Amino acid sequence: MVSEAEKIQKKTSCEHQAECMKMVQLIVDGQASDEQINQFKLNMDTCLPCEKGYELEKCIKETMQLRLEKKCVPSSLIDCIKQKISTL
Ligand SMILES: [Zn+2]
């Protein structure tokens, strides 16, 4: 669990969001290096928009993957995406 103090420390706006979202794309596509992933994870710990963006992209990626494999997409995953979008 994240303590109240840690939550408050997180930035609610990202001054480098365009960069961050590019990195998110690389990570969910499996194109980022370990170093890039580690760096982004550190950033994500302090940056709320980055964390949300990453989780959303990850959910979308999973959904697309399942669609490609012609598997049914669990409604829990769809709910997860809807919920994340609504909190952006
Ligand atoms: Zn950021």
PDB file of the backbone (N, CA, C, O) and the ligand in Angstrom, with CONECT records:
HET     ZN  A 101       1
ATOM      1  N   MET A   1       0.836  -1.210   0.000  1.00  0.00           N
ATOM      2  CA  MET A   1       0.000   0.000   0.000  1.00  0.00           C
ATOM      3  C   MET A   1       0.874   1.265   0.000  1.00  0.00           C
ATOM      4  O   MET A   1       1.944   1.310   0.606  1.00  0.00           O
ATOM      5  N   VAL A   2       0.379   2.270  -0.693  1.00  0.00           N
ATOM      6  CA  VAL A   2       1.068   3.550  -0.745  1.00  0.00           C
ATOM      7  C   VAL A   2       0.557   4.411   0.403  1.00  0.00           C
ATOM      8  O   VAL A   2      -0.650   4.553   0.598  1.00  0.00           O
ATOM      9  N   SER A   3       1.461   4.967   1.137  1.00  0.00           N
ATOM     10  CA  SER A   3       1.039   5.801   2.263  1.00  0.00           C
ATOM     11  C   SER A   3       0.520   7.151   1.778  1.00  0.00           C
ATOM     12  O   SER A   3       0.799   7.557   0.650  1.00  0.00           O
ATOM     13  N   GLU A   4      -0.219   7.834   2.613  1.00  0.00           N
ATOM     14  CA  GLU A   4      -0.802   9.149   2.276  1.00  0.00           C
ATOM     15  C   GLU A   4       0.305  10.129   1.872  1.00  0.00           C
ATOM     16  O   GLU A   4       0.164  10.873   0.900  1.00  0.00           O
ATOM     17  N   ALA A   5       1.391  10.121   2.620  1.00  0.00           N
ATOM     18  CA  ALA A   5       2.493  11.051   2.365  1.00  0.00           C
ATOM     19  C   ALA A   5       3.062  10.854   0.965  1.00  0.00           C
ATOM     20  O   ALA A   5       3.342  11.826   0.264  1.00  0.00           O
ATOM     21  N   GLU A   6       3.231   9.610   0.561  1.00  0.00           N
ATOM     22  CA  GLU A   6       3.796   9.344  -0.752  1.00  0.00           C
ATOM     23  C   GLU A   6       2.864   9.809  -1.866  1.00  0.00           C
ATOM     24  O   GLU A   6       3.308  10.312  -2.898  1.00  0.00           O
ATOM     25  N   LYS A   7       1.577   9.633  -1.642  1.00  0.00           N
ATOM     26  CA  LYS A   7       0.585  10.051  -2.637  1.00  0.00           C
ATOM     27  C   LYS A   7       0.680  11.553  -2.891  1.00  0.00           C
ATOM     28  O   LYS A   7       0.612  12.007  -4.033  1.00  0.00           O
ATOM     29  N   ILE A   8       0.839  12.315  -1.808  1.00  0.00           N
ATOM     30  CA  ILE A   8       0.875  13.774  -1.918  1.00  0.00           C
ATOM     31  C   ILE A   8       2.122  14.218  -2.687  1.00  0.00           C
ATOM     32  O   ILE A   8       2.093  15.210  -3.415  1.00  0.00           O
ATOM     33  N   GLN A   9       3.210  13.476  -2.516  1.00  0.00           N
ATOM     34  CA  GLN A   9       4.450  13.846  -3.184  1.00  0.00           C
ATOM     35  C   GLN A   9       4.395  13.672  -4.700  1.00  0.00           C
ATOM     36  O   GLN A   9       5.178  14.279  -5.430  1.00  0.00           O
ATOM     37  N   LYS A  10       3.475  12.848  -5.164  1.00  0.00           N
ATOM     38  CA  LYS A  10       3.418  12.615  -6.602  1.00  0.00           C
ATOM     39  C   LYS A  10       2.984  13.856  -7.354  1.00  0.00           C
ATOM     40  O   LYS A  10       2.076  14.575  -6.937  1.00  0.00           O
ATOM     41  N   LYS A  11       3.650  14.090  -8.466  1.00  0.00           N
ATOM     42  CA  LYS A  11       3.264  15.230  -9.290  1.00  0.00           C
ATOM     43  C   LYS A  11       1.934  14.917  -9.965  1.00  0.00           C
ATOM     44  O   LYS A  11       1.697  13.787 -10.391  1.00  0.00           O
ATOM     45  N   THR A  12       1.084  15.908 -10.057  1.00  0.00           N
ATOM     46  CA  THR A  12      -0.197  15.682 -10.726  1.00  0.00           C
ATOM     47  C   THR A  12      -0.160  16.190 -12.160  1.00  0.00           C
ATOM     48  O   THR A  12      -1.070  15.921 -12.944  1.00  0.00           O
ATOM     49  N   SER A  13       0.885  16.918 -12.499  1.00  0.00           N
ATOM     50  CA  SER A  13       1.058  17.292 -13.897  1.00  0.00           C
ATOM     51  C   SER A  13       2.487  16.976 -14.304  1.00  0.00           C
ATOM     52  O   SER A  13       3.408  17.022 -13.488  1.00  0.00           O
ATOM     53  N   CYS A  14       2.653  16.661 -15.558  1.00  0.00           N
ATOM     54  CA  CYS A  14       3.968  16.237 -16.038  1.00  0.00           C
ATOM     55  C   CYS A  14       4.494  17.260 -17.021  1.00  0.00           C
ATOM     56  O   CYS A  14       3.844  17.568 -18.020  1.00  0.00           O
ATOM     57  N   GLU A  15       5.663  17.780 -16.738  1.00  0.00           N
ATOM     58  CA  GLU A  15       6.236  18.804 -17.617  1.00  0.00           C
ATOM     59  C   GLU A  15       6.913  18.179 -18.833  1.00  0.00           C
ATOM     60  O   GLU A  15       7.335  18.879 -19.753  1.00  0.00           O
ATOM     61  N   HIS A  16       7.006  16.882 -18.821  1.00  0.00           N
ATOM     62  CA  HIS A  16       7.661  16.210 -19.953  1.00  0.00           C
ATOM     63  C   HIS A  16       6.791  15.065 -20.457  1.00  0.00           C
ATOM     64  O   HIS A  16       7.286  13.992 -20.804  1.00  0.00           O
ATOM     65  N   GLN A  17       5.487  15.317 -20.491  1.00  0.00           N
ATOM     66  CA  GLN A  17       4.553  14.244 -20.800  1.00  0.00           C
ATOM     67  C   GLN A  17       4.726  13.648 -22.199  1.00  0.00           C
ATOM     68  O   GLN A  17       4.584  12.440 -22.390  1.00  0.00           O
ATOM     69  N   ALA A  18       5.032  14.505 -23.169  1.00  0.00           N
ATOM     70  CA  ALA A  18       5.190  14.002 -24.535  1.00  0.00           C
ATOM     71  C   ALA A  18       6.313  12.964 -24.586  1.00  0.00           C
ATOM     72  O   ALA A  18       6.187  11.917 -25.219  1.00  0.00           O
ATOM     73  N   GLU A  19       7.410  13.283 -23.903  1.00  0.00           N
ATOM     74  CA  GLU A  19       8.547  12.366 -23.820  1.00  0.00           C
ATOM     75  C   GLU A  19       8.143  11.082 -23.108  1.00  0.00           C
ATOM     76  O   GLU A  19       8.451   9.975 -23.550  1.00  0.00           O
ATOM     77  N   CYS A  20       7.446  11.265 -21.995  1.00  0.00           N
ATOM     78  CA  CYS A  20       7.032  10.123 -21.184  1.00  0.00           C
ATOM     79  C   CYS A  20       6.140   9.178 -21.979  1.00  0.00           C
ATOM     80  O   CYS A  20       6.301   7.959 -21.920  1.00  0.00           O
ATOM     81  N   MET A  21       5.201   9.751 -22.720  1.00  0.00           N
ATOM     82  CA  MET A  21       4.275   8.911 -23.460  1.00  0.00           C
ATOM     83  C   MET A  21       4.961   8.169 -24.600  1.00  0.00           C
ATOM     84  O   MET A  21       4.554   7.069 -24.973  1.00  0.00           O
ATOM     85  N   LYS A  22       6.008   8.785 -25.148  1.00  0.00           N
ATOM     86  CA  LYS A  22       6.810   8.094 -26.161  1.00  0.00           C
ATOM     87  C   LYS A  22       7.472   6.867 -25.544  1.00  0.00           C
ATOM     88  O   LYS A  22       7.519   5.790 -26.139  1.00  0.00           O
ATOM     89  N   MET A  23       7.985   7.069 -24.324  1.00  0.00           N
ATOM     90  CA  MET A  23       8.635   5.984 -23.614  1.00  0.00           C
ATOM     91  C   MET A  23       7.639   4.870 -23.285  1.00  0.00           C
ATOM     92  O   MET A  23       7.957   3.685 -23.387  1.00  0.00           O
ATOM     93  N   VAL A  24       6.428   5.273 -22.889  1.00  0.00           N
ATOM     94  CA  VAL A  24       5.379   4.294 -22.602  1.00  0.00           C
ATOM     95  C   VAL A  24       5.129   3.412 -23.828  1.00  0.00           C
ATOM     96  O   VAL A  24       5.007   2.192 -23.720  1.00  0.00           O
ATOM     97  N   GLN A  25       5.056   4.051 -24.982  1.00  0.00           N
ATOM     98  CA  GLN A  25       4.828   3.295 -26.219  1.00  0.00           C
ATOM     99  C   GLN A  25       5.938   2.274 -26.445  1.00  0.00           C
ATOM    100  O   GLN A  25       5.676   1.124 -26.796  1.00  0.00           O
ATOM    101  N   LEU A  26       7.182   2.709 -26.238  1.00  0.00           N
ATOM    102  CA  LEU A  26       8.324   1.810 -26.425  1.00  0.00           C
ATOM    103  C   LEU A  26       8.229   0.625 -25.470  1.00  0.00           C
ATOM    104  O   LEU A  26       8.482  -0.519 -25.847  1.00  0.00           O
ATOM    105  N   ILE A  27       7.860   0.922 -24.229  1.00  0.00           N
ATOM    106  CA  ILE A  27       7.818  -0.138 -23.227  1.00  0.00           C
ATOM    107  C   ILE A  27       6.709  -1.143 -23.536  1.00  0.00           C
ATOM    108  O   ILE A  27       6.945  -2.352 -23.521  1.00  0.00           O
ATOM    109  N   VAL A  28       5.506  -0.650 -23.816  1.00  0.00           N
ATOM    110  CA  VAL A  28       4.418  -1.602 -24.081  1.00  0.00           C
ATOM    111  C   VAL A  28       4.651  -2.379 -25.374  1.00  0.00           C
ATOM    112  O   VAL A  28       4.158  -3.497 -25.529  1.00  0.00           O
ATOM    113  N   ASP A  29       5.404  -1.784 -26.303  1.00  0.00           N
ATOM    114  CA  ASP A  29       5.736  -2.495 -27.536  1.00  0.00           C
ATOM    115  C   ASP A  29       6.926  -3.434 -27.362  1.00  0.00           C
ATOM    116  O   ASP A  29       7.295  -4.163 -28.283  1.00  0.00           O
ATOM    117  N   GLY A  30       7.521  -3.408 -26.171  1.00  0.00           N
ATOM    118  CA  GLY A  30       8.667  -4.271 -25.900  1.00  0.00           C
ATOM    119  C   GLY A  30       9.938  -3.800 -26.589  1.00  0.00           C
ATOM    120  O   GLY A  30      10.849  -4.593 -26.820  1.00  0.00           O
ATOM    121  N   GLN A  31      10.006  -2.500 -26.922  1.00  0.00           N
ATOM    122  CA  GLN A  31      11.164  -1.969 -27.644  1.00  0.00           C
ATOM    123  C   GLN A  31      12.140  -1.230 -26.735  1.00  0.00           C
ATOM    124  O   GLN A  31      13.230  -0.852 -27.166  1.00  0.00           O
ATOM    125  N   ALA A  32      11.751  -1.025 -25.480  1.00  0.00           N
ATOM    126  CA  ALA A  32      12.613  -0.256 -24.584  1.00  0.00           C
ATOM    127  C   ALA A  32      13.686  -1.152 -23.984  1.00  0.00           C
ATOM    128  O   ALA A  32      13.467  -2.343 -23.761  1.00  0.00           O
ATOM    129  N   SER A  33      14.853  -0.560 -23.727  1.00  0.00           N
ATOM    130  CA  SER A  33      15.928  -1.307 -23.069  1.00  0.00           C
ATOM    131  C   SER A  33      15.626  -1.395 -21.569  1.00  0.00           C
ATOM    132  O   SER A  33      14.795  -0.650 -21.049  1.00  0.00           O
ATOM    133  N   ASP A  34      16.305  -2.306 -20.888  1.00  0.00           N
ATOM    134  CA  ASP A  34      16.113  -2.451 -19.442  1.00  0.00           C
ATOM    135  C   ASP A  34      16.367  -1.135 -18.727  1.00  0.00           C
ATOM    136  O   ASP A  34      15.668  -0.766 -17.784  1.00  0.00           O
ATOM    137  N   GLU A  35      17.390  -0.440 -19.206  1.00  0.00           N
ATOM    138  CA  GLU A  35      17.752   0.835 -18.588  1.00  0.00           C
ATOM    139  C   GLU A  35      16.625   1.851 -18.745  1.00  0.00           C
ATOM    140  O   GLU A  35      16.280   2.566 -17.804  1.00  0.00           O
ATOM    141  N   GLN A  36      16.058   1.900 -19.950  1.00  0.00           N
ATOM    142  CA  GLN A  36      14.947   2.825 -20.203  1.00  0.00           C
ATOM    143  C   GLN A  36      13.742   2.476 -19.343  1.00  0.00           C
ATOM    144  O   GLN A  36      13.058   3.354 -18.818  1.00  0.00           O
ATOM    145  N   ILE A  37      13.492   1.168 -19.208  1.00  0.00           N
ATOM    146  CA  ILE A  37      12.360   0.731 -18.393  1.00  0.00           C
ATOM    147  C   ILE A  37      12.567   1.147 -16.939  1.00  0.00           C
ATOM    148  O   ILE A  37      11.663   1.683 -16.300  1.00  0.00           O
ATOM    149  N   ASN A  38      13.773   0.891 -16.427  1.00  0.00           N
ATOM    150  CA  ASN A  38      14.076   1.258 -15.038  1.00  0.00           C
ATOM    151  C   ASN A  38      13.931   2.753 -14.804  1.00  0.00           C
ATOM    152  O   ASN A  38      13.386   3.190 -13.791  1.00  0.00           O
ATOM    153  N   GLN A  39      14.424   3.520 -15.752  1.00  0.00           N
ATOM    154  CA  GLN A  39      14.336   4.972 -15.634  1.00  0.00           C
ATOM    155  C   GLN A  39      12.886   5.428 -15.622  1.00  0.00           C
ATOM    156  O   GLN A  39      12.492   6.285 -14.832  1.00  0.00           O
ATOM    157  N   PHE A  40      12.105   4.840 -16.511  1.00  0.00           N
ATOM    158  CA  PHE A  40      10.707   5.234 -16.576  1.00  0.00           C
ATOM    159  C   PHE A  40       9.977   4.852 -15.300  1.00  0.00           C
ATOM    160  O   PHE A  40       9.132   5.601 -14.810  1.00  0.00           O
ATOM    161  N   LYS A  41      10.306   3.682 -14.764  1.00  0.00           N
ATOM    162  CA  LYS A  41       9.643   3.242 -13.535  1.00  0.00           C
ATOM    163  C   LYS A  41       9.932   4.179 -12.363  1.00  0.00           C
ATOM    164  O   LYS A  41       9.059   4.457 -11.540  1.00  0.00           O
ATOM    165  N   LEU A  42      11.168   4.655 -12.306  1.00  0.00           N
ATOM    166  CA  LEU A  42      11.520   5.627 -11.263  1.00  0.00           C
ATOM    167  C   LEU A  42      10.700   6.897 -11.424  1.00  0.00           C
ATOM    168  O   LEU A  42      10.193   7.456 -10.451  1.00  0.00           O
ATOM    169  N   ASN A  43      10.579   7.340 -12.661  1.00  0.00           N
ATOM    170  CA  ASN A  43       9.823   8.542 -12.978  1.00  0.00           C
ATOM    171  C   ASN A  43       8.338   8.345 -12.644  1.00  0.00           C
ATOM    172  O   ASN A  43       7.676   9.236 -12.112  1.00  0.00           O
ATOM    173  N   MET A  44       7.846   7.158 -12.972  1.00  0.00           N
ATOM    174  CA  MET A  44       6.435   6.832 -12.751  1.00  0.00           C
ATOM    175  C   MET A  44       6.077   6.891 -11.264  1.00  0.00           C
ATOM    176  O   MET A  44       4.946   7.211 -10.898  1.00  0.00           O
ATOM    177  N   ASP A  45       7.057   6.579 -10.419  1.00  0.00           N
ATOM    178  CA  ASP A  45       6.831   6.606  -8.973  1.00  0.00           C
ATOM    179  C   ASP A  45       6.557   8.007  -8.451  1.00  0.00           C
ATOM    180  O   ASP A  45       5.950   8.173  -7.393  1.00  0.00           O
ATOM    181  N   THR A  46       7.002   9.010  -9.188  1.00  0.00           N
ATOM    182  CA  THR A  46       6.838  10.382  -8.710  1.00  0.00           C
ATOM    183  C   THR A  46       5.860  11.169  -9.569  1.00  0.00           C
ATOM    184  O   THR A  46       5.546  12.321  -9.267  1.00  0.00           O
ATOM    185  N   CYS A  47       5.388  10.557 -10.621  1.00  0.00           N
ATOM    186  CA  CYS A  47       4.613  11.312 -11.609  1.00  0.00           C
ATOM    187  C   CYS A  47       3.292  10.602 -11.899  1.00  0.00           C
ATOM    188  O   CYS A  47       3.263   9.533 -12.509  1.00  0.00           O
ATOM    189  N   LEU A  48       2.212  11.214 -11.454  1.00  0.00           N
ATOM    190  CA  LEU A  48       0.896  10.595 -11.584  1.00  0.00           C
ATOM    191  C   LEU A  48       0.440  10.430 -13.039  1.00  0.00           C
ATOM    192  O   LEU A  48      -0.028   9.350 -13.403  1.00  0.00           O
ATOM    193  N   PRO A  49       0.560  11.458 -13.880  1.00  0.00           N
ATOM    194  CA  PRO A  49       0.117  11.299 -15.268  1.00  0.00           C
ATOM    195  C   PRO A  49       0.883  10.184 -15.986  1.00  0.00           C
ATOM    196  O   PRO A  49       0.318   9.479 -16.821  1.00  0.00           O
ATOM    197  N   CYS A  50       2.151  10.029 -15.662  1.00  0.00           N
ATOM    198  CA  CYS A  50       2.955   8.981 -16.290  1.00  0.00           C
ATOM    199  C   CYS A  50       2.467   7.606 -15.861  1.00  0.00           C
ATOM    200  O   CYS A  50       2.372   6.690 -16.678  1.00  0.00           O
ATOM    201  N   GLU A  51       2.160   7.466 -14.589  1.00  0.00           N
ATOM    202  CA  GLU A  51       1.681   6.199 -14.079  1.00  0.00           C
ATOM    203  C   GLU A  51       0.353   5.830 -14.733  1.00  0.00           C
ATOM    204  O   GLU A  51       0.169   4.699 -15.183  1.00  0.00           O
ATOM    205  N   LYS A  52      -0.561   6.777 -14.784  1.00  0.00           N
ATOM    206  CA  LYS A  52      -1.878   6.531 -15.392  1.00  0.00           C
ATOM    207  C   LYS A  52      -1.742   6.211 -16.868  1.00  0.00           C
ATOM    208  O   LYS A  52      -2.382   5.297 -17.387  1.00  0.00           O
ATOM    209  N   GLY A  53      -0.890   6.989 -17.536  1.00  0.00           N
ATOM    210  CA  GLY A  53      -0.683   6.789 -18.972  1.00  0.00           C
ATOM    211  C   GLY A  53      -0.139   5.404 -19.248  1.00  0.00           C
ATOM    212  O   GLY A  53      -0.556   4.733 -20.192  1.00  0.00           O
ATOM    213  N   TYR A  54       0.786   4.990 -18.423  1.00  0.00           N
ATOM    214  CA  TYR A  54       1.397   3.685 -18.602  1.00  0.00           C
ATOM    215  C   TYR A  54       0.379   2.566 -18.399  1.00  0.00           C
ATOM    216  O   TYR A  54       0.312   1.628 -19.193  1.00  0.00           O
ATOM    217  N   GLU A  55      -0.412   2.672 -17.332  1.00  0.00           N
ATOM    218  CA  GLU A  55      -1.402   1.633 -17.049  1.00  0.00           C
ATOM    219  C   GLU A  55      -2.444   1.545 -18.151  1.00  0.00           C
ATOM    220  O   GLU A  55      -2.882   0.459 -18.530  1.00  0.00           O
ATOM    221  N   LEU A  56      -2.830   2.704 -18.654  1.00  0.00           N
ATOM    222  CA  LEU A  56      -3.825   2.732 -19.723  1.00  0.00           C
ATOM    223  C   LEU A  56      -3.278   2.077 -20.992  1.00  0.00           C
ATOM    224  O   LEU A  56      -3.942   1.242 -21.607  1.00  0.00           O
ATOM    225  N   GLU A  57      -2.067   2.465 -21.373  1.00  0.00           N
ATOM    226  CA  GLU A  57      -1.458   1.895 -22.573  1.00  0.00           C
ATOM    227  C   GLU A  57      -1.293   0.388 -22.448  1.00  0.00           C
ATOM    228  O   GLU A  57      -1.477  -0.362 -23.408  1.00  0.00           O
ATOM    229  N   LYS A  58      -0.941  -0.035 -21.233  1.00  0.00           N
ATOM    230  CA  LYS A  58      -0.731  -1.459 -20.993  1.00  0.00           C
ATOM    231  C   LYS A  58      -2.050  -2.226 -21.183  1.00  0.00           C
ATOM    232  O   LYS A  58      -2.069  -3.287 -21.806  1.00  0.00           O
ATOM    233  N   CYS A  59      -3.135  -1.691 -20.649  1.00  0.00           N
ATOM    234  CA  CYS A  59      -4.456  -2.306 -20.799  1.00  0.00           C
ATOM    235  C   CYS A  59      -4.866  -2.356 -22.265  1.00  0.00           C
ATOM    236  O   CYS A  59      -5.373  -3.369 -22.745  1.00  0.00           O
ATOM    237  N   ILE A  60      -4.638  -1.237 -22.976  1.00  0.00           N
ATOM    238  CA  ILE A  60      -5.018  -1.176 -24.390  1.00  0.00           C
ATOM    239  C   ILE A  60      -4.220  -2.200 -25.185  1.00  0.00           C
ATOM    240  O   ILE A  60      -4.756  -2.893 -26.050  1.00  0.00           O
ATOM    241  N   LYS A  61      -2.936  -2.283 -24.879  1.00  0.00           N
ATOM    242  CA  LYS A  61      -2.059  -3.229 -25.567  1.00  0.00           C
ATOM    243  C   LYS A  61      -2.525  -4.671 -25.340  1.00  0.00           C
ATOM    244  O   LYS A  61      -2.585  -5.471 -26.274  1.00  0.00           O
ATOM    245  N   GLU A  62      -2.849  -4.981 -24.102  1.00  0.00           N
ATOM    246  CA  GLU A  62      -3.323  -6.328 -23.775  1.00  0.00           C
ATOM    247  C   GLU A  62      -4.590  -6.654 -24.541  1.00  0.00           C
ATOM    248  O   GLU A  62      -4.746  -7.759 -25.063  1.00  0.00           O
ATOM    249  N   THR A  63      -5.495  -5.683 -24.606  1.00  0.00           N
ATOM    250  CA  THR A  63      -6.750  -5.872 -25.316  1.00  0.00           C
ATOM    251  C   THR A  63      -6.499  -6.130 -26.792  1.00  0.00           C
ATOM    252  O   THR A  63      -7.099  -7.027 -27.385  1.00  0.00           O
ATOM    253  N   MET A  64      -5.602  -5.332 -27.388  1.00  0.00           N
ATOM    254  CA  MET A  64      -5.319  -5.495 -28.810  1.00  0.00           C
ATOM    255  C   MET A  64      -4.683  -6.840 -29.085  1.00  0.00           C
ATOM    256  O   MET A  64      -4.966  -7.486 -30.094  1.00  0.00           O
ATOM    257  N   GLN A  65      -3.814  -7.255 -28.165  1.00  0.00           N
ATOM    258  CA  GLN A  65      -3.148  -8.546 -28.300  1.00  0.00           C
ATOM    259  C   GLN A  65      -4.176  -9.677 -28.324  1.00  0.00           C
ATOM    260  O   GLN A  65      -4.103 -10.574 -29.164  1.00  0.00           O
ATOM    261  N   LEU A  66      -5.122  -9.628 -27.407  1.00  0.00           N
ATOM    262  CA  LEU A  66      -6.157 -10.654 -27.329  1.00  0.00           C
ATOM    263  C   LEU A  66      -7.008 -10.661 -28.593  1.00  0.00           C
ATOM    264  O   LEU A  66      -7.374 -11.722 -29.098  1.00  0.00           O
ATOM    265  N   ARG A  67      -7.317  -9.479 -29.096  1.00  0.00           N
ATOM    266  CA  ARG A  67      -8.111  -9.365 -30.328  1.00  0.00           C
ATOM    267  C   ARG A  67      -7.358  -9.990 -31.489  1.00  0.00           C
ATOM    268  O   ARG A  67      -7.936 -10.710 -32.304  1.00  0.00           O
ATOM    269  N   LEU A  68      -6.058  -9.709 -31.558  1.00  0.00           N
ATOM    270  CA  LEU A  68      -5.228 -10.259 -32.631  1.00  0.00           C
ATOM    271  C   LEU A  68      -5.216 -11.773 -32.586  1.00  0.00           C
ATOM    272  O   LEU A  68      -5.232 -12.447 -33.616  1.00  0.00           O
ATOM    273  N   GLU A  69      -5.188 -12.290 -31.367  1.00  0.00           N
ATOM    274  CA  GLU A  69      -5.141 -13.743 -31.195  1.00  0.00           C
ATOM    275  C   GLU A  69      -6.533 -14.354 -31.280  1.00  0.00           C
ATOM    276  O   GLU A  69      -6.715 -15.551 -31.063  1.00  0.00           O
ATOM    277  N   LYS A  70      -7.519 -13.506 -31.603  1.00  0.00           N
ATOM    278  CA  LYS A  70      -8.912 -13.916 -31.730  1.00  0.00           C
ATOM    279  C   LYS A  70      -9.437 -14.585 -30.464  1.00  0.00           C
ATOM    280  O   LYS A  70     -10.255 -15.504 -30.501  1.00  0.00           O
ATOM    281  N   LYS A  71      -8.931 -14.082 -29.347  1.00  0.00           N
ATOM    282  CA  LYS A  71      -9.435 -14.550 -28.069  1.00  0.00           C
ATOM    283  C   LYS A  71     -10.435 -13.523 -27.572  1.00  0.00           C
ATOM    284  O   LYS A  71     -10.397 -12.360 -27.973  1.00  0.00           O
ATOM    285  N   CYS A  72     -11.322 -13.954 -26.704  1.00  0.00           N
ATOM    286  CA  CYS A  72     -12.254 -12.945 -26.231  1.00  0.00           C
ATOM    287  C   CYS A  72     -11.598 -12.100 -25.156  1.00  0.00           C
ATOM    288  O   CYS A  72     -10.805 -12.583 -24.348  1.00  0.00           O
ATOM    289  N   VAL A  73     -11.947 -10.840 -25.170  1.00  0.00           N
ATOM    290  CA  VAL A  73     -11.373  -9.885 -24.225  1.00  0.00           C
ATOM    291  C   VAL A  73     -12.207  -9.920 -22.952  1.00  0.00           C
ATOM    292  O   VAL A  73     -13.413  -9.676 -22.999  1.00  0.00           O
ATOM    293  N   PRO A  74     -11.585 -10.219 -21.820  1.00  0.00           N
ATOM    294  CA  PRO A  74     -12.365 -10.266 -20.571  1.00  0.00           C
ATOM    295  C   PRO A  74     -12.993  -8.912 -20.271  1.00  0.00           C
ATOM    296  O   PRO A  74     -12.371  -7.870 -20.480  1.00  0.00           O
ATOM    297  N   SER A  75     -14.205  -8.933 -19.790  1.00  0.00           N
ATOM    298  CA  SER A  75     -14.869  -7.648 -19.514  1.00  0.00           C
ATOM    299  C   SER A  75     -14.146  -6.886 -18.419  1.00  0.00           C
ATOM    300  O   SER A  75     -14.254  -5.663 -18.334  1.00  0.00           O
ATOM    301  N   SER A  76     -13.405  -7.607 -17.573  1.00  0.00           N
ATOM    302  CA  SER A  76     -12.638  -6.932 -16.522  1.00  0.00           C
ATOM    303  C   SER A  76     -11.592  -6.000 -17.128  1.00  0.00           C
ATOM    304  O   SER A  76     -11.313  -4.925 -16.596  1.00  0.00           O
ATOM    305  N   LEU A  77     -11.021  -6.431 -18.247  1.00  0.00           N
ATOM    306  CA  LEU A  77     -10.004  -5.626 -18.918  1.00  0.00           C
ATOM    307  C   LEU A  77     -10.645  -4.395 -19.554  1.00  0.00           C
ATOM    308  O   LEU A  77     -10.090  -3.297 -19.505  1.00  0.00           O
ATOM    309  N   ILE A  78     -11.807  -4.590 -20.143  1.00  0.00           N
ATOM    310  CA  ILE A  78     -12.521  -3.464 -20.756  1.00  0.00           C
ATOM    311  C   ILE A  78     -12.919  -2.457 -19.675  1.00  0.00           C
ATOM    312  O   ILE A  78     -12.785  -1.247 -19.858  1.00  0.00           O
ATOM    313  N   ASP A  79     -13.402  -2.969 -18.565  1.00  0.00           N
ATOM    314  CA  ASP A  79     -13.774  -2.085 -17.447  1.00  0.00           C
ATOM    315  C   ASP A  79     -12.570  -1.304 -16.962  1.00  0.00           C
ATOM    316  O   ASP A  79     -12.650  -0.116 -16.651  1.00  0.00           O
ATOM    317  N   CYS A  80     -11.450  -2.011 -16.908  1.00  0.00           N
ATOM    318  CA  CYS A  80     -10.205  -1.393 -16.453  1.00  0.00           C
ATOM    319  C   CYS A  80      -9.856  -0.204 -17.336  1.00  0.00           C
ATOM    320  O   CYS A  80      -9.490   0.858 -16.832  1.00  0.00           O
ATOM    321  N   ILE A  81      -9.966  -0.373 -18.644  1.00  0.00           N
ATOM    322  CA  ILE A  81      -9.646   0.707 -19.581  1.00  0.00           C
ATOM    323  C   ILE A  81     -10.629   1.866 -19.415  1.00  0.00           C
ATOM    324  O   ILE A  81     -10.232   3.028 -19.337  1.00  0.00           O
ATOM    325  N   LYS A  82     -11.914   1.528 -19.362  1.00  0.00           N
ATOM    326  CA  LYS A  82     -12.935   2.575 -19.215  1.00  0.00           C
ATOM    327  C   LYS A  82     -12.692   3.394 -17.964  1.00  0.00           C
ATOM    328  O   LYS A  82     -12.805   4.619 -17.960  1.00  0.00           O
ATOM    329  N   GLN A  83     -12.355   2.677 -16.902  1.00  0.00           N
ATOM    330  CA  GLN A  83     -12.128   3.334 -15.616  1.00  0.00           C
ATOM    331  C   GLN A  83     -10.914   4.259 -15.698  1.00  0.00           C
ATOM    332  O   GLN A  83     -10.939   5.375 -15.179  1.00  0.00           O
ATOM    333  N   LYS A  84      -9.851   3.785 -16.355  1.00  0.00           N
ATOM    334  CA  LYS A  84      -8.633   4.577 -16.451  1.00  0.00           C
ATOM    335  C   LYS A  84      -8.868   5.815 -17.294  1.00  0.00           C
ATOM    336  O   LYS A  84      -8.389   6.900 -16.964  1.00  0.00           O
ATOM    337  N   ILE A  85      -9.617   5.652 -18.398  1.00  0.00           N
ATOM    338  CA  ILE A  85      -9.892   6.793 -19.268  1.00  0.00           C
ATOM    339  C   ILE A  85     -10.683   7.849 -18.502  1.00  0.00           C
ATOM    340  O   ILE A  85     -10.440   9.048 -18.638  1.00  0.00           O
ATOM    341  N   SER A  86     -11.626   7.384 -17.702  1.00  0.00           N
ATOM    342  CA  SER A  86     -12.470   8.335 -16.993  1.00  0.00           C
ATOM    343  C   SER A  86     -11.713   9.107 -15.917  1.00  0.00           C
ATOM    344  O   SER A  86     -12.159  10.167 -15.478  1.00  0.00           O
ATOM    345  N   THR A  87     -10.570   8.575 -15.493  1.00  0.00           N
ATOM    346  CA  THR A  87      -9.801   9.280 -14.462  1.00  0.00           C
ATOM    347  C   THR A  87      -8.684  10.144 -15.048  1.00  0.00           C
ATOM    348  O   THR A  87      -7.970  10.811 -14.300  1.00  0.00           O
ATOM    349  N   LEU A  88      -8.525  10.144 -16.356  1.00  0.00           N
ATOM    350  CA  LEU A  88      -7.448  10.932 -16.978  1.00  0.00           C
ATOM    351  C   LEU A  88      -7.715  12.426 -16.831  1.00  0.00           C
ATOM    352  O   LEU A  88      -6.919  13.244 -17.292  1.00  0.00           O
TER     353      LEU A  88
HETATM  354 ZN    ZN A 101       6.268  12.371 -16.290  1.00  0.00          ZN2+
END
